[in-house]
Amino acid sequence: MKRSEINQILREAKAFLRERSFLLPPWAYWSMQEWRENRDNAEEVISSMLGWDITDFGSGDFRRRGLFLFTIRNGKPGAGNKPYAEKVMIVEENQETPMHYHWTKMEDIINRGGGNLIIELYNSTPDNRLDTTDVHFTKDGIKGRVKAGGKVILLPGESITLEQGMYHRFYGQPGKGKVLVGEVSSVNDDSADNCFFETIGRFPTIVEDEAPLYLLVNDYSTFLS
């Protein structure tokens, strides 16, 4: 992805979050100089990969297959005493997050407002294929079931619990507008806990055609080392 494209996505996300009255911590908007001045005190932010996260999953087409995320809080896998994580995401109409599951993380996906979120579900097999069995889930604590590949639609205010090993892909319902999505989960580890059904990239290779508007989580090792 070009840095100029990432910067434009950040501007759009900032405006949408403001529209939905969702506020981020002050360090989200630090300049490079502020990062340098606060580097030592921001070790938890850096090591826990908190902050801006934009991916096109290697598709080269963010609007078709991509996701905007901001990790607000997160523990460290196998260390520390913070066993939870929280993210906010923005999902556009027909913008796909590809089919995947997590070995360790259990999560609630929450429609925080805007359009409707469509989630397609499968159970996984021991060899990481798509199972043909019915998928049992809970939606706001209420039990539900769909056939393999079935769709669950989350309206604003609704949430679904995704257990370990449950394949899922999601996208915004056409004609309903972009969706503000929350995620509350156990500790998040995007480096080792994503099993994608296809071979894809989680973090983009960035072409630096202009300066970063804000640092992404995958920028920390480059700009702050």
Solvent accessible surface area in square Angstrom, and as a share of the most:
residue,aa,sasa,rsa
1,M,31,0.14
2,K,115,0.49
3,R,1,0.00
4,S,36,0.23
5,E,66,0.30
6,I,0,0.00
7,N,2,0.01
8,Q,79,0.35
9,I,7,0.03
10,L,0,0.00
11,R,114,0.42
12,E,56,0.25
13,A,5,0.04
14,K,64,0.27
15,A,51,0.40
16,F,16,0.07
17,L,3,0.02
18,R,151,0.55
19,E,123,0.55
20,R,96,0.35
21,S,93,0.60
22,F,48,0.20
23,L,155,0.77
24,L,20,0.10
25,P,33,0.21
26,P,112,0.70
27,W,37,0.13
28,A,3,0.02
29,Y,81,0.31
30,W,53,0.19
31,S,55,0.35
32,M,48,0.21
33,Q,99,0.44
34,E,68,0.31
35,W,8,0.03
36,R,149,0.54
37,E,118,0.53
38,N,43,0.22
39,R,69,0.25
40,D,126,0.65
41,N,140,0.72
42,A,6,0.04
43,E,85,0.38
44,E,85,0.38
45,V,16,0.09
46,I,24,0.12
47,S,51,0.33
48,S,5,0.03
49,M,63,0.28
50,L,12,0.06
51,G,0,0.00
52,W,4,0.01
53,D,4,0.02
54,I,0,0.00
55,T,0,0.00
56,D,8,0.04
57,F,8,0.03
58,G,62,0.60
59,S,35,0.22
60,G,70,0.68
61,D,59,0.31
62,F,6,0.03
63,R,98,0.36
64,R,125,0.46
65,R,35,0.13
66,G,1,0.01
67,L,7,0.03
68,F,4,0.02
69,L,7,0.04
70,F,0,0.00
71,T,6,0.03
72,I,25,0.13
73,R,96,0.35
74,N,8,0.04
75,G,4,0.04
76,K,79,0.33
77,P,79,0.50
78,G,93,0.89
79,A,55,0.42
80,G,78,0.75
81,N,148,0.76
82,K,60,0.25
83,P,93,0.58
84,Y,104,0.40
85,A,2,0.02
86,E,37,0.17
87,K,8,0.04
88,V,1,0.00
89,M,3,0.01
90,I,10,0.05
91,V,1,0.00
92,E,34,0.15
93,E,69,0.31
94,N,89,0.46
95,Q,1,0.01
96,E,24,0.11
97,T,5,0.03
98,P,2,0.01
99,M,21,0.09
100,H,16,0.07
101,Y,11,0.04
102,H,12,0.05
103,W,132,0.46
104,T,95,0.55
105,K,7,0.03
106,M,79,0.35
107,E,5,0.02
108,D,49,0.26
109,I,2,0.01
110,I,23,0.12
111,N,0,0.00
112,R,115,0.42
113,G,4,0.03
114,G,33,0.31
115,G,2,0.02
116,N,17,0.09
117,L,0,0.00
118,I,14,0.07
119,I,0,0.00
120,E,19,0.08
121,L,0,0.00
122,Y,51,0.19
123,N,38,0.20
124,S,29,0.19
125,T,31,0.18
126,P,145,0.91
127,D,96,0.50
128,N,55,0.28
129,R,128,0.47
130,L,51,0.25
131,D,38,0.20
132,T,120,0.70
133,T,70,0.41
134,D,41,0.21
135,V,0,0.00
136,H,121,0.54
137,F,23,0.10
138,T,46,0.27
139,K,53,0.23
140,D,76,0.40
141,G,63,0.60
142,I,126,0.64
143,K,181,0.77
144,G,24,0.23
145,R,156,0.57
146,V,28,0.16
147,K,146,0.62
148,A,33,0.26
149,G,22,0.21
150,G,17,0.16
151,K,120,0.51
152,V,8,0.04
153,I,68,0.35
154,L,0,0.00
155,L,85,0.42
156,P,69,0.43
157,G,61,0.59
158,E,43,0.19
159,S,17,0.11
160,I,1,0.00
161,T,28,0.16
162,L,2,0.01
163,E,94,0.42
164,Q,88,0.39
165,G,21,0.20
166,M,12,0.05
167,Y,1,0.00
168,H,4,0.02
169,R,64,0.23
170,F,6,0.03
171,Y,21,0.08
172,G,0,0.00
173,Q,44,0.20
174,P,69,0.44
175,G,69,0.67
176,K,109,0.46
177,G,28,0.26
178,K,65,0.27
179,V,0,0.00
180,L,4,0.02
181,V,0,0.00
182,G,4,0.04
183,E,9,0.04
184,V,67,0.39
185,S,10,0.07
186,S,41,0.26
187,V,28,0.16
188,N,13,0.07
189,D,38,0.19
190,D,21,0.11
191,S,88,0.56
192,A,70,0.54
193,D,10,0.05
194,N,29,0.15
195,C,11,0.07
196,F,39,0.16
197,F,68,0.28
198,E,81,0.36
199,T,145,0.84
200,I,41,0.21
201,G,33,0.32
202,R,31,0.11
203,F,61,0.26
204,P,16,0.10
205,T,118,0.69
206,I,33,0.17
207,V,85,0.49
208,E,96,0.43
209,D,74,0.38
210,E,75,0.34
211,A,79,0.61
212,P,32,0.20
213,L,61,0.30
214,Y,24,0.09
215,L,7,0.03
216,L,0,0.00
217,V,8,0.05
218,N,40,0.20
219,D,5,0.03
220,Y,9,0.03
221,S,87,0.56
222,T,99,0.57
223,F,68,0.28
224,L,15,0.08
225,S,127,0.82
